[in-house]
């Protein structure tokens, strides 16, 4: 197995590093959503707990980069899978691994969310159902609650667009000469030392010109409605598309590895300045367009890509060898992310009445939730038909040879 990422190398430590980062981005989603009951300001989550400045800052920071990292790597691995499986195999794989889990788990997740909402409301009302509550909103195209599974829905959109664009490009450039002479050099230039600035430009424009943009919450999450908001499509679409193009020249990752610390430092600096500009407490009012908002949007966009390239470059630089433990966690991360909201909600509702500080309730909620999800993954998912859908068929140790590297791309 190769020890470096060359232009013609897809294996080796670097691929393991990228797979680990993608899994880590999903795992951070558990910590991110576990912060919601503890945010300063008005209640934004089903369960309300004691406010915590520390967890509010953690919520803000995690939202800056988490999904951008995920979508860049999703685009990278998507093209890798397409090159190995072909169009037909790619479509079949994505329908099984992305569309099927979305269809299977959305009804379950939504039902649990509604059930916990009713439970918390009844408990807060002394054990009786609140009277005079407005009826629930109908499930329409505009108001469809995708919940945290929106990322699967958006991935399907990106896959469809990528395949359509690739088909057009192949028609125009059958030999691939134009891509090699024009596209690849441009991508390599953009991905160079000034990559953070180049990639931040479309994010800055999408944020600043977004109608009713709530600056504190950065890239607006497309979790409601079957037509995702344009700002999220642009910001995450740029990440997905760029990851797809970088896969044509994997040696670009070496450049990011060299500059990982400076990129990460830039991301941290911009995030700190953004927090200083707005304050720690969430601001729910839309930002007014002007110089301050323009500066904030620019710094936020630079922060998004500083964190993203710093984290990926750091993984490529520092994760030198494959780790069985890291690989296991990366495999489990898909299952854990899918089920974590229902598990967290139940735990948050159970822990909230306890006479403990937030510094005890938060780790208790997270720790027990992770224990439940890891145990369920190992006992019920990893070697079952469900695990075959999510991560590909796996056999218990000692019963088969090691799985091929392609599993990392799936």
TIGULUM-380494 format. One record per residue (C-alpha): z, x, y; residue number from 1. Coordinates in steps of 0.25 Angstrom, whole numbers, padded with zeros to 4 digits. Example, Ala and Ser with C-alpha at 12.3 -4.5 7.8 and 13.67 -1.06 7.14 Angstrom:
<sites>
+-------+-------+-------+-----+
!     Z !     X !     Y !   n !
+-------+-------+-------+-----+
!  0031 !  0049 ! -0018 !   1 !
!  0029 !  0055 ! -0004 !   2 !
+-------+-------+-------+-----+
</sites>
This chain:
<sites>
+-------+-------+-------+-----+
!     Z !     X !     Y !   n !
+-------+-------+-------+-----+
!  0000 !  0000 !  0000 !   1 !
! -0004 !  0005 !  0014 !   2 !
!  0007 !  0011 !  0023 !   3 !
!  0000 !  0008 !  0036 !   4 !
! -0008 ! -0002 !  0042 !   5 !
! -0022 !  0002 !  0043 !   6 !
! -0035 ! -0005 !  0047 !   7 !
! -0038 ! -0008 !  0033 !   8 !
! -0024 ! -0010 !  0028 !   9 !
! -0017 ! -0023 !  0025 !  10 !
! -0006 ! -0018 !  0017 !  11 !
!  0006 ! -0009 !  0018 !  12 !
!  0019 ! -0010 !  0026 !  13 !
!  0013 ! -0016 !  0038 !  14 !
!  0009 ! -0029 !  0031 !  15 !
!  0023 ! -0030 !  0026 !  16 !
!  0028 ! -0028 !  0040 !  17 !
!  0019 ! -0039 !  0045 !  18 !
!  0023 ! -0048 !  0034 !  19 !
!  0038 ! -0045 !  0037 !  20 !
!  0036 ! -0048 !  0052 !  21 !
!  0029 ! -0061 !  0049 !  22 !
!  0041 ! -0065 !  0040 !  23 !
!  0051 ! -0061 !  0050 !  24 !
!  0044 ! -0069 !  0061 !  25 !
!  0046 ! -0081 !  0052 !  26 !
!  0061 ! -0077 !  0049 !  27 !
!  0064 ! -0076 !  0064 !  28 !
!  0060 ! -0091 !  0065 !  29 !
!  0073 ! -0094 !  0058 !  30 !
!  0081 ! -0086 !  0068 !  31 !
!  0073 ! -0092 !  0079 !  32 !
!  0075 ! -0107 !  0075 !  33 !
!  0089 ! -0104 !  0072 !  34 !
!  0092 ! -0101 !  0087 !  35 !
!  0087 ! -0115 !  0091 !  36 !
!  0101 ! -0122 !  0091 !  37 !
!  0107 ! -0111 !  0099 !  38 !
!  0098 ! -0111 !  0111 !  39 !
!  0103 ! -0111 !  0125 !  40 !
!  0100 ! -0123 !  0133 !  41 !
!  0096 ! -0137 !  0128 !  42 !
!  0095 ! -0141 !  0114 !  43 !
!  0081 ! -0137 !  0108 !  44 !
!  0084 ! -0139 !  0093 !  45 !
!  0089 ! -0149 !  0084 !  46 !
!  0102 ! -0142 !  0082 !  47 !
!  0110 ! -0138 !  0094 !  48 !
!  0120 ! -0127 !  0093 !  49 !
!  0128 ! -0118 !  0102 !  50 !
!  0119 ! -0111 !  0112 !  51 !
!  0117 ! -0096 !  0111 !  52 !
!  0111 ! -0086 !  0120 !  53 !
!  0108 ! -0076 !  0109 !  54 !
!  0101 ! -0086 !  0100 !  55 !
!  0093 ! -0091 !  0112 !  56 !
!  0088 ! -0077 !  0115 !  57 !
!  0084 ! -0075 !  0101 !  58 !
!  0077 ! -0088 !  0101 !  59 !
!  0069 ! -0084 !  0113 !  60 !
!  0066 ! -0070 !  0108 !  61 !
!  0061 ! -0075 !  0094 !  62 !
!  0052 ! -0085 !  0100 !  63 !
!  0045 ! -0074 !  0108 !  64 !
!  0038 ! -0067 !  0096 !  65 !
!  0041 ! -0074 !  0083 !  66 !
!  0029 ! -0082 !  0081 !  67 !
!  0019 ! -0073 !  0088 !  68 !
!  0023 ! -0062 !  0077 !  69 !
!  0021 ! -0072 !  0066 !  70 !
!  0007 ! -0077 !  0071 !  71 !
!  0002 ! -0063 !  0073 !  72 !
!  0005 ! -0060 !  0059 !  73 !
!  0000 ! -0073 !  0054 !  74 !
! -0013 ! -0070 !  0060 !  75 !
! -0013 ! -0056 !  0054 !  76 !
! -0010 ! -0060 !  0040 !  77 !
! -0019 ! -0072 !  0041 !  78 !
! -0031 ! -0063 !  0043 !  79 !
! -0026 ! -0054 !  0032 !  80 !
! -0026 ! -0066 !  0022 !  81 !
! -0039 ! -0071 !  0026 !  82 !
! -0046 ! -0057 !  0024 !  83 !
! -0039 ! -0057 !  0010 !  84 !
! -0041 ! -0071 !  0006 !  85 !
! -0054 ! -0076 !  0013 !  86 !
! -0055 ! -0089 !  0021 !  87 !
! -0053 ! -0098 !  0009 !  88 !
! -0041 ! -0091 !  0004 !  89 !
! -0035 ! -0090 !  0018 !  90 !
! -0036 ! -0105 !  0020 !  91 !
! -0031 ! -0108 !  0006 !  92 !
! -0019 ! -0098 !  0008 !  93 !
! -0016 ! -0103 !  0022 !  94 !
! -0016 ! -0118 !  0018 !  95 !
! -0006 ! -0114 !  0007 !  96 !
!  0003 ! -0105 !  0015 !  97 !
!  0003 ! -0112 !  0028 !  98 !
! -0003 ! -0126 !  0028 !  99 !
!  0005 ! -0130 !  0015 ! 100 !
!  0019 ! -0126 !  0020 ! 101 !
!  0016 ! -0133 !  0033 ! 102 !
!  0013 ! -0146 !  0026 ! 103 !
!  0024 ! -0144 !  0016 ! 104 !
!  0036 ! -0140 !  0025 ! 105 !
!  0033 ! -0147 !  0038 ! 106 !
!  0038 ! -0161 !  0033 ! 107 !
!  0050 ! -0155 !  0027 ! 108 !
!  0054 ! -0147 !  0040 ! 109 !
!  0051 ! -0159 !  0049 ! 110 !
!  0060 ! -0168 !  0040 ! 111 !
!  0072 ! -0158 !  0040 ! 112 !
!  0071 ! -0156 !  0055 ! 113 !
!  0071 ! -0171 !  0058 ! 114 !
!  0083 ! -0173 !  0048 ! 115 !
!  0091 ! -0162 !  0055 ! 116 !
!  0088 ! -0168 !  0068 ! 117 !
!  0093 ! -0181 !  0063 ! 118 !
!  0105 ! -0175 !  0057 ! 119 !
!  0109 ! -0167 !  0069 ! 120 !
!  0107 ! -0179 !  0078 ! 121 !
!  0116 ! -0188 !  0070 ! 122 !
!  0127 ! -0177 !  0069 ! 123 !
!  0127 ! -0176 !  0084 ! 124 !
!  0128 ! -0191 !  0085 ! 125 !
!  0141 ! -0192 !  0077 ! 126 !
!  0134 ! -0195 !  0064 ! 127 !
!  0125 ! -0206 !  0069 ! 128 !
!  0110 ! -0207 !  0072 ! 129 !
!  0108 ! -0206 !  0087 ! 130 !
!  0104 ! -0219 !  0093 ! 131 !
!  0093 ! -0221 !  0104 ! 132 !
!  0085 ! -0208 !  0099 ! 133 !
!  0070 ! -0209 !  0102 ! 134 !
!  0061 ! -0210 !  0090 ! 135 !
!  0055 ! -0198 !  0084 ! 136 !
!  0042 ! -0194 !  0090 ! 137 !
!  0030 ! -0197 !  0081 ! 138 !
!  0023 ! -0186 !  0074 ! 139 !
!  0010 ! -0184 !  0082 ! 140 !
!  0000 ! -0173 !  0083 ! 141 !
!  0007 ! -0169 !  0096 ! 142 !
!  0021 ! -0170 !  0092 ! 143 !
!  0020 ! -0165 !  0077 ! 144 !
!  0032 ! -0157 !  0074 ! 145 !
!  0027 ! -0144 !  0067 ! 146 !
!  0041 ! -0139 !  0067 ! 147 !
!  0042 ! -0124 !  0065 ! 148 !
!  0031 ! -0125 !  0055 ! 149 !
!  0021 ! -0125 !  0067 ! 150 !
!  0018 ! -0110 !  0063 ! 151 !
!  0011 ! -0115 !  0051 ! 152 !
!  0003 ! -0125 !  0058 ! 153 !
! -0001 ! -0115 !  0069 ! 154 !
! -0005 ! -0105 !  0058 ! 155 !
! -0015 ! -0115 !  0052 ! 156 !
! -0021 ! -0117 !  0065 ! 157 !
! -0023 ! -0102 !  0067 ! 158 !
! -0028 ! -0100 !  0053 ! 159 !
! -0039 ! -0110 !  0056 ! 160 !
! -0043 ! -0104 !  0069 ! 161 !
! -0043 ! -0090 !  0064 ! 162 !
! -0052 ! -0094 !  0052 ! 163 !
! -0061 ! -0102 !  0062 ! 164 !
! -0062 ! -0090 !  0071 ! 165 !
! -0064 ! -0080 !  0060 ! 166 !
! -0076 ! -0089 !  0055 ! 167 !
! -0083 ! -0089 !  0068 ! 168 !
! -0081 ! -0074 !  0069 ! 169 !
! -0086 ! -0071 !  0056 ! 170 !
! -0099 ! -0079 !  0059 ! 171 !
! -0101 ! -0071 !  0072 ! 172 !
! -0097 ! -0057 !  0066 ! 173 !
! -0100 ! -0058 !  0051 ! 174 !
! -0100 ! -0043 !  0049 ! 175 !
! -0087 ! -0041 !  0057 ! 176 !
! -0093 ! -0031 !  0066 ! 177 !
! -0089 ! -0038 !  0079 ! 178 !
! -0075 ! -0039 !  0075 ! 179 !
! -0074 ! -0025 !  0071 ! 180 !
! -0080 ! -0020 !  0084 ! 181 !
! -0075 ! -0030 !  0094 ! 182 !
! -0063 ! -0038 !  0089 ! 183 !
! -0055 ! -0027 !  0082 ! 184 !
! -0056 ! -0017 !  0094 ! 185 !
! -0051 ! -0028 !  0103 ! 186 !
! -0040 ! -0033 !  0094 ! 187 !
! -0036 ! -0018 !  0092 ! 188 !
! -0036 ! -0016 !  0107 ! 189 !
! -0027 ! -0029 !  0110 ! 190 !
! -0018 ! -0025 !  0099 ! 191 !
! -0016 ! -0011 !  0105 ! 192 !
! -0004 ! -0006 !  0114 ! 193 !
! -0006 ! -0017 !  0124 ! 194 !
! -0006 ! -0028 !  0113 ! 195 !
!  0006 ! -0035 !  0118 ! 196 !
! -0001 ! -0037 !  0132 ! 197 !
! -0014 ! -0042 !  0126 ! 198 !
! -0008 ! -0052 !  0117 ! 199 !
!  0002 ! -0057 !  0127 ! 200 !
! -0009 ! -0062 !  0136 ! 201 !
! -0013 ! -0074 !  0129 ! 202 !
!  0002 ! -0078 !  0126 ! 203 !
!  0005 ! -0076 !  0141 ! 204 !
! -0007 ! -0085 !  0145 ! 205 !
! -0003 ! -0096 !  0134 ! 206 !
!  0011 ! -0096 !  0138 ! 207 !
!  0010 ! -0096 !  0153 ! 208 !
! -0001 ! -0107 !  0154 ! 209 !
!  0005 ! -0116 !  0143 ! 210 !
!  0009 ! -0129 !  0149 ! 211 !
!  0024 ! -0132 !  0151 ! 212 !
!  0027 ! -0118 !  0144 ! 213 !
!  0042 ! -0116 !  0141 ! 214 !
!  0043 ! -0102 !  0144 ! 215 !
!  0056 ! -0099 !  0136 ! 216 !
!  0050 ! -0104 !  0123 ! 217 !
!  0038 ! -0095 !  0124 ! 218 !
!  0026 ! -0099 !  0115 ! 219 !
!  0028 ! -0114 !  0113 ! 220 !
!  0030 ! -0117 !  0098 ! 221 !
!  0019 ! -0126 !  0093 ! 222 !
!  0029 ! -0134 !  0084 ! 223 !
!  0025 ! -0148 !  0089 ! 224 !
!  0011 ! -0154 !  0088 ! 225 !
! -0001 ! -0152 !  0079 ! 226 !
! -0008 ! -0146 !  0091 ! 227 !
! -0001 ! -0133 !  0094 ! 228 !
!  0002 ! -0129 !  0108 ! 229 !
! -0009 ! -0120 !  0114 ! 230 !
!  0001 ! -0109 !  0119 ! 231 !
!  0006 ! -0107 !  0105 ! 232 !
! -0008 ! -0107 !  0099 ! 233 !
! -0012 ! -0096 !  0109 ! 234 !
!  0000 ! -0087 !  0107 ! 235 !
!  0001 ! -0088 !  0092 ! 236 !
! -0014 ! -0089 !  0091 ! 237 !
! -0015 ! -0076 !  0098 ! 238 !
! -0005 ! -0069 !  0088 ! 239 !
! -0012 ! -0075 !  0076 ! 240 !
! -0026 ! -0071 !  0080 ! 241 !
! -0021 ! -0057 !  0084 ! 242 !
! -0014 ! -0055 !  0071 ! 243 !
! -0027 ! -0060 !  0064 ! 244 !
! -0035 ! -0049 !  0072 ! 245 !
! -0025 ! -0038 !  0070 ! 246 !
! -0026 ! -0040 !  0055 ! 247 !
! -0041 ! -0034 !  0056 ! 248 !
! -0035 ! -0021 !  0061 ! 249 !
! -0021 ! -0020 !  0055 ! 250 !
! -0020 ! -0006 !  0061 ! 251 !
! -0016 ! -0013 !  0074 ! 252 !
! -0002 ! -0015 !  0068 ! 253 !
!  0000 !  0000 !  0069 ! 254 !
! -0002 !  0000 !  0084 ! 255 !
!  0009 ! -0011 !  0085 ! 256 !
!  0018 ! -0003 !  0076 ! 257 !
!  0017 !  0009 !  0086 ! 258 !
!  0020 !  0000 !  0098 ! 259 !
!  0030 ! -0010 !  0091 ! 260 !
!  0042 ! -0005 !  0099 ! 261 !
!  0036 ! -0006 !  0113 ! 262 !
!  0030 ! -0020 !  0109 ! 263 !
!  0043 ! -0025 !  0104 ! 264 !
!  0050 ! -0019 !  0117 ! 265 !
!  0040 ! -0026 !  0126 ! 266 !
!  0043 ! -0039 !  0118 ! 267 !
!  0058 ! -0038 !  0120 ! 268 !
!  0057 ! -0034 !  0134 ! 269 !
!  0048 ! -0046 !  0138 ! 270 !
!  0057 ! -0056 !  0130 ! 271 !
!  0069 ! -0051 !  0137 ! 272 !
!  0062 ! -0053 !  0151 ! 273 !
!  0057 ! -0067 !  0147 ! 274 !
!  0072 ! -0071 !  0144 ! 275 !
!  0077 ! -0065 !  0157 ! 276 !
!  0066 ! -0073 !  0164 ! 277 !
!  0069 ! -0086 !  0158 ! 278 !
!  0084 ! -0085 !  0153 ! 279 !
!  0089 ! -0086 !  0139 ! 280 !
!  0091 ! -0101 !  0139 ! 281 !
!  0078 ! -0109 !  0135 ! 282 !
!  0070 ! -0115 !  0147 ! 283 !
!  0064 ! -0128 !  0143 ! 284 !
!  0056 ! -0130 !  0156 ! 285 !
!  0041 ! -0126 !  0156 ! 286 !
!  0039 ! -0113 !  0164 ! 287 !
!  0033 ! -0115 !  0178 ! 288 !
!  0020 ! -0106 !  0180 ! 289 !
!  0022 ! -0095 !  0189 ! 290 !
!  0024 ! -0080 !  0189 ! 291 !
!  0037 ! -0080 !  0182 ! 292 !
!  0032 ! -0088 !  0171 ! 293 !
!  0019 ! -0080 !  0170 ! 294 !
!  0028 ! -0067 !  0169 ! 295 !
!  0037 ! -0074 !  0158 ! 296 !
!  0025 ! -0078 !  0150 ! 297 !
!  0019 ! -0064 !  0151 ! 298 !
!  0032 ! -0057 !  0147 ! 299 !
!  0034 ! -0068 !  0135 ! 300 !
!  0020 ! -0065 !  0130 ! 301 !
!  0022 ! -0050 !  0130 ! 302 !
!  0035 ! -0052 !  0123 ! 303 !
!  0028 ! -0061 !  0112 ! 304 !
!  0019 ! -0049 !  0109 ! 305 !
!  0028 ! -0038 !  0111 ! 306 !
!  0038 ! -0044 !  0101 ! 307 !
!  0026 ! -0047 !  0092 ! 308 !
!  0019 ! -0034 !  0091 ! 309 !
!  0032 ! -0026 !  0092 ! 310 !
!  0038 ! -0034 !  0080 ! 311 !
!  0025 ! -0032 !  0071 ! 312 !
!  0023 ! -0018 !  0076 ! 313 !
!  0037 ! -0015 !  0073 ! 314 !
!  0036 ! -0021 !  0059 ! 315 !
!  0023 ! -0013 !  0056 ! 316 !
!  0030 !  0000 !  0061 ! 317 !
!  0044 ! -0002 !  0054 ! 318 !
!  0042 ! -0010 !  0042 ! 319 !
!  0037 !  0002 !  0034 ! 320 !
!  0039 ! -0004 !  0020 ! 321 !
!  0038 ! -0017 !  0012 ! 322 !
!  0051 ! -0023 !  0010 ! 323 !
!  0054 ! -0033 ! -0001 ! 324 !
!  0065 ! -0040 !  0007 ! 325 !
!  0056 ! -0041 !  0019 ! 326 !
!  0044 ! -0046 !  0011 ! 327 !
!  0054 ! -0056 !  0005 ! 328 !
!  0058 ! -0061 !  0018 ! 329 !
!  0044 ! -0062 !  0023 ! 330 !
!  0040 ! -0070 !  0011 ! 331 !
!  0052 ! -0080 !  0014 ! 332 !
!  0050 ! -0081 !  0029 ! 333 !
!  0039 ! -0092 !  0027 ! 334 !
!  0048 ! -0101 !  0019 ! 335 !
!  0059 ! -0098 !  0028 ! 336 !
!  0052 ! -0101 !  0041 ! 337 !
!  0046 ! -0114 !  0035 ! 338 !
!  0060 ! -0120 !  0031 ! 339 !
!  0069 ! -0113 !  0041 ! 340 !
!  0069 ! -0124 !  0051 ! 341 !
!  0075 ! -0135 !  0042 ! 342 !
!  0085 ! -0125 !  0036 ! 343 !
!  0089 ! -0120 !  0050 ! 344 !
!  0091 ! -0134 !  0055 ! 345 !
!  0100 ! -0139 !  0044 ! 346 !
!  0108 ! -0126 !  0045 ! 347 !
!  0109 ! -0127 !  0061 ! 348 !
!  0114 ! -0142 !  0059 ! 349 !
!  0124 ! -0138 !  0049 ! 350 !
!  0129 ! -0126 !  0057 ! 351 !
!  0129 ! -0132 !  0071 ! 352 !
!  0143 ! -0139 !  0069 ! 353 !
!  0150 ! -0127 !  0065 ! 354 !
!  0161 ! -0121 !  0074 ! 355 !
!  0154 ! -0108 !  0075 ! 356 !
!  0147 ! -0100 !  0086 ! 357 !
!  0132 ! -0099 !  0086 ! 358 !
!  0134 ! -0084 !  0082 ! 359 !
!  0138 ! -0090 !  0068 ! 360 !
!  0130 ! -0103 !  0067 ! 361 !
!  0117 ! -0096 !  0070 ! 362 !
!  0118 ! -0085 !  0059 ! 363 !
!  0124 ! -0095 !  0050 ! 364 !
!  0112 ! -0104 !  0052 ! 365 !
!  0102 ! -0093 !  0050 ! 366 !
!  0109 ! -0086 !  0039 ! 367 !
!  0111 ! -0099 !  0030 ! 368 !
!  0097 ! -0104 !  0033 ! 369 !
!  0091 ! -0090 !  0029 ! 370 !
!  0099 ! -0090 !  0016 ! 371 !
!  0094 ! -0104 !  0013 ! 372 !
!  0079 ! -0101 !  0016 ! 373 !
!  0079 ! -0088 !  0008 ! 374 !
!  0086 ! -0094 ! -0004 ! 375 !
!  0076 ! -0105 ! -0004 ! 376 !
!  0064 ! -0096 ! -0002 ! 377 !
!  0069 ! -0087 ! -0014 ! 378 !
!  0073 ! -0098 ! -0023 ! 379 !
!  0063 ! -0109 ! -0020 ! 380 !
!  0051 ! -0103 ! -0013 ! 381 !
!  0048 ! -0089 ! -0016 ! 382 !
!  0043 ! -0090 ! -0030 ! 383 !
!  0039 ! -0105 ! -0030 ! 384 !
!  0027 ! -0113 ! -0027 ! 385 !
!  0032 ! -0115 ! -0012 ! 386 !
!  0033 ! -0100 ! -0011 ! 387 !
!  0019 ! -0099 ! -0016 ! 388 !
!  0014 ! -0108 ! -0005 ! 389 !
!  0022 ! -0100 !  0006 ! 390 !
!  0020 ! -0086 !  0002 ! 391 !
!  0011 ! -0085 ! -0011 ! 392 !
!  0015 ! -0085 ! -0025 ! 393 !
!  0027 ! -0075 ! -0028 ! 394 !
!  0033 ! -0072 ! -0042 ! 395 !
!  0047 ! -0067 ! -0044 ! 396 !
!  0049 ! -0052 ! -0045 ! 397 !
!  0045 ! -0045 ! -0058 ! 398 !
!  0035 ! -0056 ! -0061 ! 399 !
!  0023 ! -0051 ! -0054 ! 400 !
!  0017 ! -0039 ! -0046 ! 401 !
!  0020 ! -0038 ! -0031 ! 402 !
!  0012 ! -0048 ! -0023 ! 403 !
!  0000 ! -0043 ! -0015 ! 404 !
!  0001 ! -0040 ! -0001 ! 405 !
! -0007 ! -0052 !  0003 ! 406 !
!  0006 ! -0060 !  0002 ! 407 !
!  0010 ! -0054 !  0015 ! 408 !
! -0002 ! -0060 !  0022 ! 409 !
!  0001 ! -0074 !  0017 ! 410 !
+-------+-------+-------+-----+
</sites>
